[in-house]
Amino acid sequence: MKKTTVLGIFCSLLAFNTAYAADLEAGKATAAICAGCHGADGHAANPEWPNLAGQNVKYIENQLKSFQNGNRKNELMSPMAQSLSADDIANVAAYFNSLK
Amino acid sequence: MKKTTVLGIFCSLLAFNTAYAADLEAGKATAAICAGCHGADGHAANPEWPNLAGQNVKYIENQLKSFQNGNRKNELMSPMAQSLSADDIANVAAYFNSLK
């Protein structure tokens, strides 16, 4: 294996790890706007709203995108989701998944 | 307090307890049709599907009713929900809520 290939793989792994750590911190910051309903610990304040602690990342991402594009409608979540970028969605989904 | 009032309260409590016990057992039976995707233990086999273990009863009930009446649409869940009675929904929601 060439030295440049090894260096490339090393840098890719480093970038991946760095990005992942940043995701959870950024996700925690974004999750502040969700905490009023879904709880700071991912356990909802009202039984009509879902607990998100430990929920699957892909499922949370897909639901937020569905609220954005109108495939899923909810008077609270549809407007809330509009403010989120694709990165916000990925980060906040990873954050809620990380909670017990 | 009259004896008949005391007896009435006792019977009400007995009926409530009996009904609650029956709910979880009936819910477990109904949940067999959900297990292929949401897992026998409420943990989904695919990250695109939600974990339901410990999810709030009212939230699960509302989502199943939304799939039934078309307020929420999903190619898998919309037809699955059609087969459920109001009792099935209450029982299966209580069952998934009871899982860790």
N, CA and C atoms of all chains as a GROMACS GRO file, in nm:
protein
  600
    1MET      N    1   0.085  -0.120   0.000
    1MET     CA    2   0.000   0.000   0.000
    1MET      C    3   0.089   0.126   0.000
    2LYS      N    4   0.062   0.220  -0.088
    2LYS     CA    5   0.144   0.343  -0.096
    2LYS      C    6   0.126   0.429   0.030
    3LYS      N    7   0.230   0.507   0.060
    3LYS     CA    8   0.223   0.596   0.178
    3LYS      C    9   0.109   0.697   0.165
    4THR      N   10   0.088   0.745   0.041
    4THR     CA   11  -0.020   0.845   0.022
    4THR      C   12  -0.157   0.783   0.047
    5THR      N   13  -0.171   0.653   0.012
    5THR     CA   14  -0.299   0.585   0.035
    5THR      C   15  -0.324   0.572   0.185
    6VAL      N   16  -0.218   0.530   0.256
    6VAL     CA   17  -0.230   0.515   0.402
    6VAL      C   18  -0.265   0.650   0.467
    7LEU      N   19  -0.198   0.755   0.422
    7LEU     CA   20  -0.224   0.888   0.476
    7LEU      C   21  -0.368   0.930   0.446
    8GLY      N   22  -0.414   0.896   0.325
    8GLY     CA   23  -0.552   0.930   0.285
    8GLY      C   24  -0.654   0.863   0.375
    9ILE      N   25  -0.630   0.733   0.402
    9ILE     CA   26  -0.722   0.658   0.488
    9ILE      C   27  -0.721   0.716   0.630
   10PHE      N   28  -0.600   0.747   0.679
   10PHE     CA   29  -0.587   0.803   0.813
   10PHE      C   30  -0.665   0.935   0.826
   11CYS      N   31  -0.646   1.022   0.723
   11CYS     CA   32  -0.715   1.152   0.727
   11CYS      C   33  -0.867   1.134   0.719
   12SER      N   34  -0.912   1.036   0.638
   12SER     CA   35  -1.056   1.011   0.627
   12SER      C   36  -1.113   0.969   0.762
   13LEU      N   37  -1.042   0.877   0.831
   13LEU     CA   38  -1.088   0.830   0.961
   13LEU      C   39  -1.090   0.944   1.062
   14LEU      N   40  -0.987   1.027   1.057
   14LEU     CA   41  -0.978   1.141   1.148
   14LEU      C   42  -1.095   1.236   1.124
   15ALA      N   43  -1.122   1.265   0.997
   15ALA     CA   44  -1.232   1.355   0.961
   15ALA      C   45  -1.366   1.297   1.008
   16PHE      N   46  -1.380   1.165   0.991
   16PHE     CA   47  -1.505   1.099   1.030
   16PHE      C   48  -1.526   1.113   1.181
   17ASN      N   49  -1.421   1.082   1.257
   17ASN     CA   50  -1.432   1.090   1.403
   17ASN      C   51  -1.459   1.233   1.450
   18THR      N   52  -1.390   1.330   1.391
   18THR     CA   53  -1.408   1.469   1.429
   18THR      C   54  -1.551   1.514   1.401
   19ALA      N   55  -1.599   1.477   1.282
   19ALA     CA   56  -1.735   1.516   1.242
   19ALA      C   57  -1.838   1.456   1.338
   20TYR      N   58  -1.817   1.330   1.380
   20TYR     CA   59  -1.915   1.263   1.465
   20TYR      C   60  -1.924   1.330   1.601
   21ALA      N   61  -1.809   1.364   1.659
   21ALA     CA   62  -1.807   1.431   1.789
   21ALA      C   63  -1.878   1.567   1.780
   22ALA      N   64  -1.854   1.640   1.672
   22ALA     CA   65  -1.917   1.770   1.652
   22ALA      C   66  -2.068   1.756   1.638
   23ASP      N   67  -2.111   1.649   1.573
   23ASP     CA   68  -2.254   1.626   1.552
   23ASP      C   69  -2.334   1.629   1.683
   24LEU      N   70  -2.285   1.553   1.782
   24LEU     CA   71  -2.362   1.541   1.906
   24LEU      C   72  -2.369   1.673   1.982
   25GLU      N   73  -2.259   1.748   1.982
   25GLU     CA   74  -2.259   1.878   2.051
   25GLU      C   75  -2.353   1.976   1.980
   26ALA      N   76  -2.343   1.980   1.848
   26ALA     CA   77  -2.431   2.067   1.770
   26ALA      C   78  -2.577   2.023   1.785
   27GLY      N   79  -2.596   1.891   1.789
   27GLY     CA   80  -2.731   1.836   1.805
   27GLY      C   81  -2.791   1.874   1.939
   28LYS      N   82  -2.708   1.874   2.043
   28LYS     CA   83  -2.756   1.911   2.176
   28LYS      C   84  -2.802   2.057   2.177
   29ALA      N   85  -2.727   2.142   2.108
   29ALA     CA   86  -2.764   2.284   2.100
   29ALA      C   87  -2.896   2.301   2.024
   30THR      N   88  -2.909   2.230   1.912
   30THR     CA   89  -3.034   2.236   1.835
   30THR      C   90  -3.151   2.181   1.916
   31ALA      N   91  -3.125   2.076   1.994
   31ALA     CA   92  -3.231   2.009   2.070
   31ALA      C   93  -3.293   2.098   2.177
   32ALA      N   94  -3.228   2.211   2.208
   32ALA     CA   95  -3.284   2.302   2.308
   32ALA      C   96  -3.424   2.349   2.268
   33ILE      N   97  -3.445   2.366   2.136
   33ILE     CA   98  -3.578   2.412   2.090
   33ILE      C   99  -3.681   2.299   2.094
   34CYS      N  100  -3.635   2.174   2.109
   34CYS     CA  101  -3.726   2.060   2.114
   34CYS      C  102  -3.765   2.025   2.259
   35ALA      N  103  -3.680   2.072   2.354
   35ALA     CA  104  -3.689   2.026   2.493
   35ALA      C  105  -3.822   2.061   2.560
   36GLY      N  106  -3.883   2.173   2.521
   36GLY     CA  107  -4.008   2.214   2.583
   36GLY      C  108  -4.116   2.107   2.572
   37CYS      N  109  -4.119   2.035   2.460
   37CYS     CA  110  -4.218   1.929   2.440
   37CYS      C  111  -4.159   1.789   2.459
   38HIS      N  112  -4.041   1.765   2.399
   38HIS     CA  113  -3.985   1.629   2.400
   38HIS      C  114  -3.894   1.603   2.520
   39GLY      N  115  -3.873   1.706   2.604
   39GLY     CA  116  -3.792   1.690   2.725
   39GLY      C  117  -3.644   1.704   2.697
   40ALA      N  118  -3.572   1.764   2.792
   40ALA     CA  119  -3.427   1.780   2.777
   40ALA      C  120  -3.360   1.642   2.774
   41ASP      N  121  -3.423   1.544   2.836
   41ASP     CA  122  -3.367   1.408   2.839
   41ASP      C  123  -3.434   1.317   2.736
   42GLY      N  124  -3.516   1.377   2.646
   42GLY     CA  125  -3.581   1.298   2.541
   42GLY      C  126  -3.706   1.226   2.585
   43HIS      N  127  -3.755   1.257   2.706
   43HIS     CA  128  -3.881   1.200   2.755
   43HIS      C  129  -3.985   1.310   2.758
   44ALA      N  130  -4.091   1.294   2.679
   44ALA     CA  131  -4.188   1.399   2.655
   44ALA      C  132  -4.263   1.440   2.781
   45ALA      N  133  -4.296   1.568   2.788
   45ALA     CA  134  -4.368   1.624   2.902
   45ALA      C  135  -4.516   1.586   2.899
   46ASN      N  136  -4.566   1.552   2.782
   46ASN     CA  137  -4.708   1.523   2.764
   46ASN      C  138  -4.719   1.390   2.688
   47PRO      N  139  -4.804   1.297   2.735
   47PRO     CA  140  -4.810   1.165   2.671
   47PRO      C  141  -4.860   1.166   2.526
   48GLU      N  142  -4.909   1.282   2.480
   48GLU     CA  143  -4.952   1.291   2.340
   48GLU      C  144  -4.832   1.310   2.247
   49TRP      N  145  -4.716   1.342   2.305
   49TRP     CA  146  -4.595   1.365   2.225
   49TRP      C  147  -4.500   1.248   2.244
   50PRO      N  148  -4.419   1.216   2.142
   50PRO     CA  149  -4.332   1.099   2.154
   50PRO      C  150  -4.206   1.123   2.236
   51ASN      N  151  -4.166   1.020   2.312
   51ASN     CA  152  -4.031   1.015   2.367
   51ASN      C  153  -3.935   0.997   2.251
   52LEU      N  154  -3.821   1.064   2.254
   52LEU     CA  155  -3.723   1.053   2.145
   52LEU      C  156  -3.591   0.990   2.192
   53ALA      N  157  -3.573   0.975   2.323
   53ALA     CA  158  -3.448   0.916   2.376
   53ALA      C  159  -3.428   0.776   2.318
   54GLY      N  160  -3.314   0.753   2.255
   54GLY     CA  161  -3.283   0.621   2.200
   54GLY      C  162  -3.352   0.588   2.069
   55GLN      N  163  -3.431   0.682   2.017
   55GLN     CA  164  -3.501   0.655   1.890
   55GLN      C  165  -3.399   0.646   1.777
   56ASN      N  166  -3.433   0.568   1.674
   56ASN     CA  167  -3.340   0.547   1.562
   56ASN      C  168  -3.313   0.677   1.485
   57VAL      N  169  -3.183   0.702   1.454
   57VAL     CA  170  -3.141   0.822   1.384
   57VAL      C  171  -3.216   0.840   1.251
   58LYS      N  172  -3.217   0.734   1.172
   58LYS     CA  173  -3.278   0.744   1.038
   58LYS      C  174  -3.427   0.774   1.049
   59TYR      N  175  -3.493   0.716   1.148
   59TYR     CA  176  -3.637   0.741   1.166
   59TYR      C  177  -3.662   0.887   1.203
   60ILE      N  178  -3.585   0.941   1.296
   60ILE     CA  179  -3.603   1.082   1.335
   60ILE      C  180  -3.577   1.173   1.214
   61GLU      N  181  -3.467   1.145   1.141
   61GLU     CA  182  -3.435   1.226   1.022
   61GLU      C  183  -3.550   1.224   0.922
   62ASN      N  184  -3.600   1.105   0.894
   62ASN     CA  185  -3.707   1.093   0.795
   62ASN      C  186  -3.834   1.166   0.838
   63GLN      N  187  -3.865   1.162   0.968
   63GLN     CA  188  -3.987   1.230   1.013
   63GLN      C  189  -3.971   1.381   1.003
   64LEU      N  190  -3.852   1.433   1.040
   64LEU     CA  191  -3.830   1.578   1.031
   64LEU      C  192  -3.838   1.625   0.886
   65LYS      N  193  -3.781   1.544   0.794
   65LYS     CA  194  -3.789   1.579   0.651
   65LYS      C  195  -3.934   1.571   0.602
   66SER      N  196  -4.009   1.474   0.654
   66SER     CA  197  -4.150   1.462   0.616
   66SER      C  198  -4.232   1.581   0.665
   67PHE      N  199  -4.200   1.632   0.785
   67PHE     CA  200  -4.269   1.752   0.834
   67PHE      C  201  -4.231   1.872   0.747
   68GLN      N  202  -4.106   1.876   0.701
   68GLN     CA  203  -4.061   1.987   0.615
   68GLN      C  204  -4.132   1.986   0.480
   69ASN      N  205  -4.140   1.867   0.419
   69ASN     CA  206  -4.196   1.861   0.282
   69ASN      C  207  -4.347   1.837   0.279
   70GLY      N  208  -4.408   1.826   0.400
   70GLY     CA  209  -4.554   1.815   0.405
   70GLY      C  210  -4.608   1.675   0.394
   71ASN      N  211  -4.519   1.574   0.380
   71ASN     CA  212  -4.569   1.436   0.375
   71ASN      C  213  -4.629   1.393   0.508
   72ARG      N  214  -4.577   1.451   0.618
   72ARG     CA  215  -4.638   1.433   0.749
   72ARG      C  216  -4.675   1.571   0.799
   73LYS      N  217  -4.794   1.583   0.857
   73LYS     CA  218  -4.843   1.714   0.900
   73LYS      C  219  -4.875   1.713   1.049
   74ASN      N  220  -4.833   1.819   1.118
   74ASN     CA  221  -4.869   1.838   1.259
   74ASN      C  222  -4.858   1.987   1.286
   75GLU      N  223  -4.958   2.041   1.355
   75GLU     CA  224  -4.963   2.187   1.373
   75GLU      C  225  -4.846   2.242   1.452
   76LEU      N  226  -4.785   2.158   1.539
   76LEU     CA  227  -4.667   2.202   1.613
   76LEU      C  228  -4.539   2.173   1.535
   77MET      N  229  -4.526   2.051   1.484
   77MET     CA  230  -4.399   2.008   1.424
   77MET      C  231  -4.377   2.061   1.282
   78SER      N  232  -4.483   2.081   1.206
   78SER     CA  233  -4.464   2.127   1.067
   78SER      C  234  -4.390   2.261   1.064
   79PRO      N  235  -4.434   2.362   1.140
   79PRO     CA  236  -4.358   2.487   1.141
   79PRO      C  237  -4.221   2.476   1.208
   80MET      N  238  -4.210   2.397   1.316
   80MET     CA  239  -4.081   2.382   1.386
   80MET      C  240  -3.975   2.326   1.292
   81ALA      N  241  -4.012   2.229   1.211
   81ALA     CA  242  -3.915   2.161   1.124
   81ALA      C  243  -3.861   2.253   1.014
   82GLN      N  244  -3.939   2.355   0.979
   82GLN     CA  245  -3.897   2.444   0.869
   82GLN      C  246  -3.765   2.514   0.898
   83SER      N  247  -3.736   2.537   1.027
   83SER     CA  248  -3.616   2.613   1.062
   83SER      C  249  -3.488   2.529   1.058
   84LEU      N  250  -3.500   2.399   1.035
   84LEU     CA  251  -3.383   2.310   1.045
   84LEU      C  252  -3.316   2.287   0.910
   85SER      N  253  -3.181   2.299   0.909
   85SER     CA  254  -3.102   2.263   0.790
   85SER      C  255  -3.083   2.111   0.789
   86ALA      N  256  -3.029   2.060   0.679
   86ALA     CA  257  -3.001   1.916   0.670
   86ALA      C  258  -2.902   1.875   0.779
   87ASP      N  259  -2.802   1.959   0.806
   87ASP     CA  260  -2.705   1.929   0.912
   87ASP      C  261  -2.772   1.931   1.049
   88ASP      N  262  -2.859   2.031   1.073
   88ASP     CA  263  -2.933   2.036   1.200
   88ASP      C  264  -3.008   1.906   1.224
   89ILE      N  265  -3.073   1.858   1.119
   89ILE     CA  266  -3.154   1.735   1.130
   89ILE      C  267  -3.066   1.616   1.166
   90ALA      N  268  -2.953   1.603   1.094
   90ALA     CA  269  -2.861   1.491   1.121
   90ALA      C  270  -2.806   1.498   1.264
   91ASN      N  271  -2.772   1.619   1.307
   91ASN     CA  272  -2.713   1.636   1.441
   91ASN      C  273  -2.814   1.611   1.552
   92VAL      N  274  -2.934   1.666   1.537
   92VAL     CA  275  -3.034   1.653   1.644
   92VAL      C  276  -3.084   1.508   1.653
   93ALA      N  277  -3.090   1.440   1.538
   93ALA     CA  278  -3.131   1.299   1.538
   93ALA      C  279  -3.026   1.215   1.611
   94ALA      N  280  -2.897   1.243   1.583
   94ALA     CA  281  -2.788   1.170   1.651
   94ALA      C  282  -2.790   1.198   1.801
   95TYR      N  283  -2.822   1.322   1.836
   95TYR     CA  284  -2.824   1.358   1.979
   95TYR      C  285  -2.935   1.283   2.053
   96PHE      N  286  -3.058   1.287   1.999
   96PHE     CA  287  -3.168   1.217   2.069
   96PHE      C  288  -3.142   1.067   2.074
   97ASN      N  289  -3.084   1.011   1.967
   97ASN     CA  290  -3.052   0.868   1.967
   97ASN      C  291  -2.954   0.833   2.079
   98SER      N  292  -2.866   0.928   2.113
   98SER     CA  293  -2.761   0.901   2.213
   98SER      C  294  -2.814   0.902   2.356
   99LEU      N  295  -2.936   0.954   2.377
   99LEU     CA  296  -2.992   0.964   2.513
   99LEU      C  297  -3.053   0.829   2.552
  100LYS      N  298  -3.049   0.801   2.682
  100LYS     CA  299  -3.104   0.673   2.732
  100LYS      C  300  -3.256   0.679   2.742
  101MET      N  301  -7.062   0.627   5.489
  101MET     CA  302  -7.076   0.573   5.352
  101MET      C  303  -7.161   0.446   5.353
  102LYS      N  304  -7.258   0.439   5.267
  102LYS     CA  305  -7.346   0.322   5.263
  102LYS      C  306  -7.269   0.199   5.216
  103LYS      N  307  -7.318   0.081   5.261
  103LYS     CA  308  -7.253  -0.045   5.220
  103LYS      C  309  -7.257  -0.062   5.069
  104THR      N  310  -7.369  -0.022   5.008
  104THR     CA  311  -7.381  -0.040   4.862
  104THR      C  312  -7.281   0.049   4.787
  105THR      N  313  -7.252   0.168   4.844
  105THR     CA  314  -7.153   0.257   4.782
  105THR      C  315  -7.014   0.195   4.788
  106VAL      N  316  -6.983   0.141   4.909
  106VAL     CA  317  -6.852   0.076   4.927
  106VAL      C  318  -6.839  -0.042   4.830
  107LEU      N  319  -6.946  -0.121   4.820
  107LEU     CA  320  -6.944  -0.236   4.729
  107LEU      C  321  -6.926  -0.190   4.585
  108GLY      N  322  -6.993  -0.080   4.551
  108GLY     CA  323  -6.983  -0.026   4.414
  108GLY      C  324  -6.841   0.017   4.381
  109ILE      N  325  -6.776   0.086   4.477
  109ILE     CA  326  -6.638   0.130   4.455
  109ILE      C  327  -6.546   0.008   4.441
  110PHE      N  328  -6.567  -0.092   4.528
  110PHE     CA  329  -6.485  -0.213   4.524
  110PHE      C  330  -6.496  -0.281   4.388
  111CYS      N  331  -6.620  -0.295   4.338
  111CYS     CA  332  -6.642  -0.362   4.210
  111CYS      C  333  -6.581  -0.281   4.095
  112SER      N  334  -6.588  -0.149   4.105
  112SER     CA  335  -6.530  -0.064   4.001
  112SER      C  336  -6.379  -0.084   3.995
  113LEU      N  337  -6.316  -0.087   4.114
  113LEU     CA  338  -6.172  -0.106   4.120
  113LEU      C  339  -6.133  -0.243   4.066
  114LEU      N  340  -6.213  -0.344   4.103
  114LEU     CA  341  -6.188  -0.480   4.057
  114LEU      C  342  -6.198  -0.486   3.905
  115ALA      N  343  -6.301  -0.425   3.850
  115ALA     CA  344  -6.323  -0.425   3.705
  115ALA      C  345  -6.208  -0.353   3.635
  116PHE      N  346  -6.163  -0.242   3.695
  116PHE     CA  347  -6.054  -0.164   3.636
  116PHE      C  348  -5.927  -0.248   3.630
  117ASN      N  349  -5.895  -0.315   3.744
  117ASN     CA  350  -5.774  -0.397   3.750
  117ASN      C  351  -5.780  -0.513   3.653
  118THR      N  352  -5.896  -0.578   3.647
  118THR     CA  353  -5.912  -0.693   3.558
  118THR      C  354  -5.895  -0.649   3.413
  119ALA      N  355  -5.956  -0.533   3.379
  119ALA     CA  356  -5.949  -0.482   3.242
  119ALA      C  357  -5.805  -0.448   3.206
  120TYR      N  358  -5.730  -0.390   3.302
  120TYR     CA  359  -5.592  -0.349   3.272
  120TYR      C  360  -5.504  -0.470   3.244
  121ALA      N  361  -5.520  -0.575   3.326
  121ALA     CA  362  -5.442  -0.697   3.306
  121ALA      C  363  -5.472  -0.758   3.170
  122ALA      N  364  -5.600  -0.758   3.134
  122ALA     CA  365  -5.641  -0.815   3.005
  122ALA      C  366  -5.584  -0.735   2.890
  123ASP      N  367  -5.575  -0.604   2.903
  123ASP     CA  368  -5.523  -0.516   2.798
  123ASP      C  369  -5.384  -0.557   2.753
  124LEU      N  370  -5.294  -0.577   2.850
  124LEU     CA  371  -5.155  -0.606   2.814
  124LEU      C  372  -5.143  -0.741   2.745
  125GLU      N  373  -5.219  -0.839   2.792
  125GLU     CA  374  -5.214  -0.971   2.728
  125GLU      C  375  -5.270  -0.965   2.587
  126ALA      N  376  -5.384  -0.897   2.573
  126ALA     CA  377  -5.444  -0.881   2.440
  126ALA      C  378  -5.351  -0.800   2.351
  127GLY      N  379  -5.288  -0.698   2.409
  127GLY     CA  380  -5.195  -0.614   2.333
  127GLY      C  381  -5.076  -0.693   2.283
  128LYS      N  382  -5.027  -0.784   2.367
  128LYS     CA  383  -4.913  -0.868   2.327
  128LYS      C  384  -4.950  -0.956   2.208
  129ALA      N  385  -5.073  -1.008   2.209
  129ALA     CA  386  -5.120  -1.092   2.098
  129ALA      C  387  -5.130  -1.009   1.970
  130THR      N  388  -5.187  -0.889   1.983
  130THR     CA  389  -5.200  -0.800   1.866
  130THR      C  390  -5.062  -0.759   1.815
  131ALA      N  391  -4.968  -0.738   1.907
  131ALA     CA  392  -4.834  -0.690   1.871
  131ALA      C  393  -4.756  -0.790   1.786
  132ALA      N  394  -4.803  -0.914   1.780
  132ALA     CA  395  -4.734  -1.015   1.698
  132ALA      C  396  -4.726  -0.970   1.552
  133ILE      N  397  -4.830  -0.899   1.505
  133ILE     CA  398  -4.829  -0.854   1.364
  133ILE      C  399  -4.737  -0.734   1.345
  134CYS      N  400  -4.694  -0.670   1.455
  134CYS     CA  401  -4.604  -0.554   1.448
  134CYS      C  402  -4.457  -0.595   1.459
  135ALA      N  403  -4.435  -0.718   1.514
  135ALA     CA  404  -4.300  -0.759   1.554
  135ALA      C  405  -4.202  -0.769   1.438
  136GLY      N  406  -4.252  -0.802   1.319
  136GLY     CA  407  -4.164  -0.817   1.203
  136GLY      C  408  -4.085  -0.690   1.176
  137CYS      N  409  -4.146  -0.574   1.196
  137CYS     CA  410  -4.077  -0.447   1.173
  137CYS      C  411  -4.033  -0.381   1.303
  138HIS      N  412  -4.122  -0.377   1.403
  138HIS     CA  413  -4.092  -0.301   1.526
  138HIS      C  414  -4.024  -0.387   1.633
  139GLY      N  415  -4.004  -0.517   1.605
  139GLY     CA  416  -3.935  -0.605   1.698
  139GLY      C  417  -4.027  -0.660   1.806
  140ALA      N  418  -4.005  -0.786   1.845
  140ALA     CA  419  -4.085  -0.847   1.951
  140ALA      C  420  -4.063  -0.773   2.083
  141ASP      N  421  -3.946  -0.711   2.098
  141ASP     CA  422  -3.914  -0.636   2.219
  141ASP      C  423  -3.932  -0.484   2.201
  142GLY      N  424  -3.995  -0.445   2.086
  142GLY     CA  425  -4.020  -0.302   2.062
  142GLY      C  426  -3.901  -0.226   2.007
  143HIS      N  427  -3.795  -0.298   1.970
  143HIS     CA  428  -3.678  -0.235   1.908
  143HIS      C  429  -3.675  -0.275   1.761
  144ALA      N  430  -3.687  -0.174   1.674
  144ALA     CA  431  -3.706  -0.198   1.531
  144ALA      C  432  -3.588  -0.269   1.466
  145ALA      N  433  -3.620  -0.354   1.368
  145ALA     CA  434  -3.518  -0.431   1.296
  145ALA      C  435  -3.442  -0.342   1.197
  146ASN      N  436  -3.501  -0.231   1.158
  146ASN     CA  437  -3.443  -0.142   1.055
  146ASN      C  438  -3.447   0.000   1.111
  147PRO      N  439  -3.336   0.075   1.102
  147PRO     CA  440  -3.334   0.209   1.162
  147PRO      C  441  -3.429   0.309   1.098
  148GLU      N  442  -3.491   0.271   0.986
  148GLU     CA  443  -3.591   0.360   0.925
  148GLU      C  444  -3.725   0.352   0.998
  149TRP      N  445  -3.740   0.250   1.082
  149TRP     CA  446  -3.866   0.230   1.154
  149TRP      C  447  -3.846   0.267   1.300
  150PRO      N  448  -3.949   0.314   1.368
  150PRO     CA  449  -3.931   0.357   1.507
  150PRO      C  450  -3.929   0.243   1.609
  151ASN      N  451  -3.844   0.260   1.711
  151ASN     CA  452  -3.855   0.177   1.832
  151ASN      C  453  -3.984   0.219   1.903
  152LEU      N  454  -4.056   0.121   1.956
  152LEU     CA  455  -4.182   0.154   2.026
  152LEU      C  456  -4.176   0.120   2.176
  153ALA      N  457  -4.071   0.050   2.220
  153ALA     CA  458  -4.059   0.014   2.361
  153ALA      C  459  -4.058   0.140   2.447
  154GLY      N  460  -4.149   0.147   2.545
  154GLY     CA  461  -4.155   0.260   2.637
  154GLY      C  462  -4.217   0.385   2.578
  155GLN      N  463  -4.264   0.378   2.455
  155GLN     CA  464  -4.325   0.497   2.394
  155GLN      C  465  -4.457   0.528   2.465
  156ASN      N  466  -4.497   0.654   2.465
  156ASN     CA  467  -4.619   0.695   2.534
  156ASN      C  468  -4.744   0.635   2.471
  157VAL      N  469  -4.834   0.586   2.558
  157VAL     CA  470  -4.957   0.520   2.513
  157VAL      C  471  -5.038   0.612   2.422
  158LYS      N  472  -5.060   0.734   2.468
  158LYS     CA  473  -5.147   0.826   2.393
  158LYS      C  474  -5.086   0.857   2.256
  159TYR      N  475  -4.954   0.870   2.251
  159TYR     CA  476  -4.888   0.899   2.123
  159TYR      C  477  -4.906   0.783   2.024
  160ILE      N  478  -4.885   0.659   2.072
  160ILE     CA  479  -4.902   0.543   1.983
  160ILE      C  480  -5.047   0.535   1.936
  161GLU      N  481  -5.142   0.553   2.029
  161GLU     CA  482  -5.284   0.548   1.991
  161GLU      C  483  -5.315   0.652   1.884
  162ASN      N  484  -5.268   0.775   1.906
  162ASN     CA  485  -5.298   0.883   1.811
  162ASN      C  486  -5.238   0.856   1.673
  163GLN      N  487  -5.117   0.798   1.669
  163GLN     CA  488  -5.055   0.770   1.540
  163GLN      C  489  -5.130   0.661   1.465
  164LEU      N  490  -5.173   0.556   1.537
  164LEU     CA  491  -5.247   0.447   1.472
  164LEU      C  492  -5.380   0.499   1.417
  165LYS      N  493  -5.447   0.586   1.495
  165LYS     CA  494  -5.572   0.645   1.447
  165LYS      C  495  -5.548   0.735   1.326
  166SER      N  496  -5.434   0.806   1.327
  166SER     CA  497  -5.400   0.893   1.214
  166SER      C  498  -5.373   0.812   1.088
  167PHE      N  499  -5.309   0.695   1.103
  167PHE     CA  500  -5.287   0.607   0.987
  167PHE      C  501  -5.422   0.556   0.937
  168GLN      N  502  -5.516   0.528   1.030
  168GLN     CA  503  -5.647   0.478   0.990
  168GLN      C  504  -5.727   0.583   0.913
  169ASN      N  505  -5.726   0.708   0.964
  169ASN     CA  506  -5.810   0.812   0.901
  169ASN      C  507  -5.738   0.890   0.791
  170GLY      N  508  -5.610   0.856   0.768
  170GLY     CA  509  -5.539   0.918   0.656
  170GLY      C  510  -5.469   1.049   0.690
  171ASN      N  511  -5.478   1.094   0.816
  171ASN     CA  512  -5.405   1.217   0.854
  171ASN      C  513  -5.255   1.194   0.849
  172ARG      N  514  -5.212   1.070   0.875
  172ARG     CA  515  -5.071   1.033   0.856
  172ARG      C  516  -5.069   0.918   0.755
  173LYS      N  517  -4.976   0.926   0.661
  173LYS     CA  518  -4.972   0.826   0.554
  173LYS      C  519  -4.837   0.755   0.550
  174ASN      N  520  -4.842   0.622   0.534
  174ASN     CA  521  -4.720   0.544   0.517
  174ASN      C  522  -4.762   0.416   0.445
  175GLU      N  523  -4.684   0.378   0.344
  175GLU     CA  524  -4.727   0.265   0.261
  175GLU      C  525  -4.735   0.133   0.338
  176LEU      N  526  -4.658   0.121   0.446
  176LEU     CA  527  -4.666   0.000   0.529
  176LEU      C  528  -4.773   0.014   0.638
  177MET      N  529  -4.768   0.127   0.709
  177MET     CA  530  -4.854   0.142   0.826
  177MET      C  531  -5.000   0.174   0.793
  178SER      N  532  -5.026   0.246   0.687
  178SER     CA  533  -5.164   0.284   0.655
  178SER      C  534  -5.252   0.159   0.637
  179PRO      N  535  -5.210   0.059   0.557
  179PRO     CA  536  -5.294  -0.062   0.547
  179PRO      C  537  -5.293  -0.147   0.675
  180MET      N  538  -5.177  -0.154   0.745
  180MET     CA  539  -5.171  -0.234   0.868
  180MET      C  540  -5.271  -0.182   0.972
  181ALA      N  541  -5.281  -0.052   0.984
  181ALA     CA  542  -5.367   0.008   1.088
  181ALA      C  543  -5.515  -0.018   1.063
  182GLN      N  544  -5.552  -0.041   0.937
  182GLN     CA  545  -5.693  -0.060   0.904
  182GLN      C  546  -5.755  -0.180   0.975
  183SER      N  547  -5.672  -0.280   1.007
  183SER     CA  548  -5.725  -0.403   1.066
  183SER      C  549  -5.750  -0.391   1.216
  184LEU      N  550  -5.712  -0.280   1.277
  184LEU     CA  551  -5.719  -0.267   1.423
  184LEU      C  552  -5.849  -0.201   1.470
  185SER      N  553  -5.911  -0.263   1.572
  185SER     CA  554  -6.027  -0.201   1.638
  185SER      C  555  -5.976  -0.098   1.739
  186ALA      N  556  -6.067  -0.019   1.794
  186ALA     CA  557  -6.029   0.078   1.898
  186ALA      C  558  -5.968   0.007   2.019
  187ASP      N  559  -6.023  -0.111   2.054
  187ASP     CA  560  -5.966  -0.188   2.166
  187ASP      C  561  -5.827  -0.240   2.132
  188ASP      N  562  -5.811  -0.289   2.009
  188ASP     CA  563  -5.678  -0.337   1.966
  188ASP      C  564  -5.574  -0.226   1.982
  189ILE      N  565  -5.612  -0.105   1.940
  189ILE     CA  566  -5.519   0.009   1.945
  189ILE      C  567  -5.482   0.040   2.091
  190ALA      N  568  -5.583   0.044   2.178
  190ALA     CA  569  -5.556   0.073   2.320
  190ALA      C  570  -5.467  -0.035   2.382
  191ASN      N  571  -5.495  -0.161   2.346
  191ASN     CA  572  -5.419  -0.272   2.406
  191ASN      C  573  -5.275  -0.277   2.355
  192VAL      N  574  -5.258  -0.258   2.225
  192VAL     CA  575  -5.124  -0.270   2.167
  192VAL      C  576  -5.037  -0.151   2.210
  193ALA      N  577  -5.100  -0.035   2.226
  193ALA     CA  578  -5.026   0.083   2.274
  193ALA      C  579  -4.978   0.061   2.418
  194ALA      N  580  -5.067   0.006   2.502
  194ALA     CA  581  -5.030  -0.022   2.641
  194ALA      C  582  -4.919  -0.128   2.647
  195TYR      N  583  -4.926  -0.225   2.556
  195TYR     CA  584  -4.824  -0.331   2.556
  195TYR      C  585  -4.687  -0.275   2.518
  196PHE      N  586  -4.678  -0.197   2.410
  196PHE     CA  587  -4.547  -0.142   2.371
  196PHE      C  588  -4.494  -0.045   2.477
  197ASN      N  589  -4.584   0.030   2.539
  197ASN     CA  590  -4.542   0.120   2.647
  197ASN      C  591  -4.480   0.043   2.764
  198SER      N  592  -4.527  -0.079   2.787
  198SER     CA  593  -4.481  -0.158   2.902
  198SER      C  594  -4.342  -0.218   2.880
  199LEU      N  595  -4.294  -0.220   2.755
  199LEU     CA  596  -4.163  -0.279   2.725
  199LEU      C  597  -4.051  -0.181   2.758
  200LYS      N  598  -3.936  -0.235   2.796
  200LYS     CA  599  -3.821  -0.150   2.832
  200LYS      C  600  -3.749  -0.099   2.707
   0.00000   0.00000   0.00000
